[in-house]
Amino acid sequence: MSKKVRLIATLPPLVEHRRLIIDHPDVAELRFNTVMPIGESREVLLRRLKKEVGEKKLWLDLKARQLRITKFSYLPYAFIRLNHRIQVDLPTTIYFKDGSAKVVDIVDGNKLILADRPDRIVGEGEPVNILDPRLKIDGFLTKSDVAYIKAAKSLGLHSYMLSFAEKAEDIKAVLKIDPKAEICAKIESLKGLDFVENDYPDLNVRLMAARDDLYAQMKDKTNIVEALKLIAWCDPQAIVASKILTSLEHQPEVALADLSDLELMRHIGYQNFMLSDGVCFREKVFLEAVHVFHSWRES
């Protein structure tokens, strides 16, 4: 595989095939998603992962400003509790991965009362989006983020991905805790794109096009290609993530759309591609994704 095009794999901390992910010759770097539930302390987990990955870089993906569900209930009204307190004009719409609902009231800043129930039970940890431009989210780093940074710093790990980075103060919040931090700012919102144009040039950080949420945040979906071009143009080492070879999660053969997507991203200028949790969680899917990626790159 050409050294110019590199693959980053997500490393689920408990799967039996994690050694295979770490040692695979086509995997250049690894990413641990800190939203994953763990049965050991952060210090013990990170110490183990550091030993397992060896010389390969391990990114800790912090959730930061990303809105996630911490609790869901059906009765008597459907409501969800978020990981951040928010302010937004009501009623407003909240978007899930595969649907939406109307929010009619907010209690204590983070308990959202829904006028209609989602078509399925939504679970703890799921990301959600509220597209109202007047939305205000209280705080940036979560308590879990801070705990992970402190644990990583104590072990000599300093590479972090920051979800929903939107301003220079976000970067400074991490550097305040870990001055040696190497930061990849995940661009997932319209405010994030403003950050790329205005604040990013003055900061020593990498960029990531986190396409799943970024696409969801687009009012005009056709603007996504120009947004991806902007990120790649500003940072030639930017990472493109989300929706990479995800057809393999549902079918044995890769979809034409996925292959076309790889080629478009390379044409735009991306040289660093990241595989998601879903692709890496199952051994068979991971192996097929890496095989397809390798074959495409060498073709």
TAZIDA-V952268 format. One record per residue. N is the residue number from 1. RES is the residue in one small letter. SS is DSSP state (h for helix, s for strand, l for the rest). D_LAST is the distance of its C-alpha to the last C-alpha in Angstrom with 2 decimals. Layout:
{{N;RES;SS;D_LAST} {N;RES;SS;D_LAST}}
This chain:
{{1;m;l;10.23} {2;s;l;11.08} {3;k;l;14.70} {4;k;l;14.38} {5;v;l;12.88} {6;r;s;15.30} {7;l;s;16.25} {8;i;s;19.91} {9;a;s;21.27} {10;t;s;24.64} {11;l;l;27.09} {12;p;l;29.72} {13;p;l;32.68} {14;l;l;34.04} {15;v;l;31.31} {16;e;l;31.40} {17;h;l;27.69} {18;r;h;27.83} {19;r;h;27.69} {20;l;h;24.35} {21;i;h;23.07} {22;i;h;24.64} {23;d;h;23.50} {24;h;l;19.86} {25;p;l;17.97} {26;d;l;15.29} {27;v;s;18.29} {28;a;s;19.65} {29;e;s;22.63} {30;l;s;24.73} {31;r;s;26.73} {32;f;s;30.00} {33;n;s;31.27} {34;t;l;35.02} {35;v;l;35.99} {36;m;l;35.43} {37;p;l;38.82} {38;i;l;39.74} {39;g;l;42.59} {40;e;l;43.17} {41;s;l;44.15} {42;r;h;41.60} {43;e;h;42.63} {44;v;h;42.21} {45;l;h;38.82} {46;l;h;37.41} {47;r;h;38.95} {48;r;h;37.25} {49;l;h;33.81} {50;k;h;34.18} {51;k;h;34.98} {52;e;h;32.12} {53;v;h;29.33} {54;g;l;30.62} {55;e;l;28.92} {56;k;l;26.29} {57;k;s;27.33} {58;l;s;28.89} {59;w;s;29.22} {60;l;s;32.18} {61;d;s;31.60} {62;l;s;35.09} {63;k;l;36.17} {64;a;l;38.57} {65;r;l;39.34} {66;q;l;37.25} {67;l;l;39.67} {68;r;s;39.60} {69;i;s;41.98} {70;t;s;44.35} {71;k;s;46.55} {72;f;s;46.83} {73;s;s;49.95} {74;y;l;50.95} {75;l;l;54.74} {76;p;l;56.93} {77;y;l;54.40} {78;a;l;50.69} {79;f;s;49.92} {80;i;s;47.20} {81;r;s;47.65} {82;l;s;45.14} {83;n;l;44.36} {84;h;l;45.64} {85;r;l;48.74} {86;i;s;48.04} {87;q;s;50.03} {88;v;l;49.22} {89;d;l;51.33} {90;l;l;52.06} {91;p;l;51.17} {92;t;s;47.45} {93;t;s;44.37} {94;i;s;42.29} {95;y;s;38.76} {96;f;s;37.24} {97;k;l;33.69} {98;d;l;34.75} {99;g;s;38.03} {100;s;s;40.79} {101;a;s;44.52} {102;k;s;47.37} {103;v;s;48.95} {104;v;s;52.70} {105;d;s;54.01} {106;i;s;53.01} {107;v;s;55.20} {108;d;l;55.26} {109;g;l;52.21} {110;n;l;49.61} {111;k;s;50.96} {112;l;s;49.74} {113;i;s;51.82} {114;l;s;49.93} {115;a;l;51.60} {116;d;l;49.28} {117;r;l;47.50} {118;p;l;43.74} {119;d;l;42.70} {120;r;l;41.86} {121;i;l;43.05} {122;v;l;41.10} {123;g;l;40.80} {124;e;l;41.39} {125;g;l;38.56} {126;e;l;36.92} {127;p;s;36.01} {128;v;l;37.78} {129;n;s;37.93} {130;i;l;40.94} {131;l;l;40.00} {132;d;l;43.47} {133;p;l;43.20} {134;r;l;46.62} {135;l;l;45.43} {136;k;s;46.55} {137;i;s;45.29} {138;d;l;47.70} {139;g;l;46.21} {140;f;l;42.72} {141;l;l;42.15} {142;t;l;43.31} {143;k;h;45.59} {144;s;h;42.75} {145;d;h;40.55} {146;v;h;43.39} {147;a;h;43.96} {148;y;h;40.32} {149;i;h;40.33} {150;k;h;43.59} {151;a;h;42.42} {152;a;h;39.13} {153;k;h;41.06} {154;s;h;43.51} {155;l;l;40.74} {156;g;l;38.96} {157;l;l;36.06} {158;h;l;35.60} {159;s;s;32.24} {160;y;s;32.71} {161;m;s;30.90} {162;l;s;33.47} {163;s;l;33.31} {164;f;l;34.65} {165;a;l;35.33} {166;e;l;37.35} {167;k;l;39.56} {168;a;h;40.27} {169;e;h;42.86} {170;d;h;40.22} {171;i;h;38.66} {172;k;h;42.15} {173;a;h;43.08} {174;v;h;40.54} {175;l;h;41.41} {176;k;h;45.06} {177;i;h;44.47} {178;d;l;41.93} {179;p;l;42.16} {180;k;l;39.22} {181;a;l;36.90} {182;e;s;33.28} {183;i;s;32.60} {184;c;s;29.65} {185;a;s;31.16} {186;k;s;29.66} {187;i;s;30.07} {188;e;l;31.13} {189;s;l;33.90} {190;l;h;35.26} {191;k;h;37.42} {192;g;h;34.37} {193;l;h;32.95} {194;d;h;36.37} {195;f;h;36.07} {196;v;h;32.80} {197;e;h;34.55} {198;n;h;37.89} {199;d;l;38.01} {200;y;h;34.59} {201;p;h;34.82} {202;d;h;37.86} {203;l;l;36.40} {204;n;l;34.36} {205;v;l;31.98} {206;r;s;28.32} {207;l;s;27.32} {208;m;s;25.49} {209;a;s;24.69} {210;a;s;26.05} {211;r;h;25.12} {212;d;h;27.11} {213;d;h;30.53} {214;l;h;29.70} {215;y;h;28.86} {216;a;h;32.01} {217;q;h;34.07} {218;m;l;33.09} {219;k;l;36.01} {220;d;l;33.91} {221;k;h;30.56} {222;t;h;28.98} {223;n;h;29.57} {224;i;h;26.89} {225;v;h;24.18} {226;e;h;26.59} {227;a;h;27.46} {228;l;h;23.89} {229;k;h;23.62} {230;l;h;26.93} {231;i;h;25.93} {232;a;h;22.74} {233;w;h;24.81} {234;c;h;27.65} {235;d;l;25.66} {236;p;l;22.42} {237;q;l;22.19} {238;a;l;22.79} {239;i;s;21.38} {240;v;s;20.23} {241;a;s;21.58} {242;s;l;22.89} {243;k;l;21.25} {244;i;l;17.84} {245;l;l;16.60} {246;t;h;20.30} {247;s;h;20.09} {248;l;h;19.57} {249;e;h;23.12} {250;h;l;24.51} {251;q;l;22.45} {252;p;l;20.54} {253;e;l;17.38} {254;v;l;15.46} {255;a;l;16.74} {256;l;h;15.07} {257;a;h;16.85} {258;d;h;15.23} {259;l;h;11.63} {260;s;h;13.18} {261;d;h;15.02} {262;l;h;12.24} {263;e;h;10.94} {264;l;h;14.66} {265;m;h;15.52} {266;r;h;13.07} {267;h;h;14.47} {268;i;h;17.91} {269;g;l;17.50} {270;y;l;16.99} {271;q;l;15.50} {272;n;s;17.37} {273;f;s;16.87} {274;m;s;19.61} {275;l;l;19.90} {276;s;l;23.28} {277;d;h;26.26} {278;g;h;25.64} {279;v;h;22.12} {280;c;h;23.29} {281;f;h;26.74} {282;r;l;25.86} {283;e;h;24.24} {284;k;h;22.44} {285;v;h;20.96} {286;f;h;19.94} {287;l;h;18.21} {288;e;h;16.26} {289;a;h;15.32} {290;v;h;14.11} {291;h;h;12.15} {292;v;h;10.45} {293;f;h;10.01} {294;h;h;8.58} {295;s;h;6.04} {296;w;h;5.21} {297;r;h;5.59} {298;e;h;3.80} {299;s;l;0.00}}
